[in-house]
Amino acid sequence: MGLEQKIDTAIGASALDWWREAGVDALIDEVPRNWLATEPAPVPLRHAPAARHAARPAAPVAPALSFPDTLAAFEAWRLSDDAPEAAWPGARIGAQGSAASGLMILIEMPEREDSPDKLLSGAPGALFDRMLAAIGRDRASIYLVPMAVVRPISGRIPAETEASLATLIRAHIRLAAPKALLIIGNAASRALIGTDVARARGHLHAINHEGGEGSATAVASFHPRFLLERPAAKAEAWKDLQLLIRGLS
């Protein structure tokens, strides 16, 4: 692969990450849409192909998973060959920090430059550290958890694994029993809140400790990488952090 092709590939991946964090989940739609309207105007289908009337495929259903019922054993299992993403190429990077801190921060996956001893490194990590400092926290006083312990080559969690990973994240929350959750990334937001960050942010959400006691207050917000590329969104991210502080109080 030549240098120009490598540069083009890196730029393309960065652009896709930016649009994904902004909430865009489709390049084209089947019908024209007025994006400024509150609701898209209905478009009559005339002489539509038969395939247009076919039922949509059912959403992926999480297969039955068997996993440990203690937090320490669960963390070790997530890095084992039995984990759903164990066959993906790349380093496995699990949860970091202290589950006893009461604040769980959920990200979609490791970054390209991350290492087994540090999630969210590089420039996004430096901004993340400043965000933590703004709410009186540091990496030792949070519980940082990736939804997928291996970064997919595409930089995006495959749709067919989202349901399984969502099941595991909910089990992880039950075992860790955090008081509050900060959810970063669209796949993570869909797993716990049912919608992308752009629609979920700005509100407090209650995430039940399924099978356990109590619930956690959750806030969805932008990824630090997105904030570096879109500095104007930092003001909105600060509002999200203020919501998070309220959930911790």
Summary of the structure (lengths in Angstrom):
residues: 249
radius of gyration: 19.2
end to end distance: 52.6
largest distance: 61.2
contacts: 686
relative contact order: 0.14
helix: 41%
strand: 12%
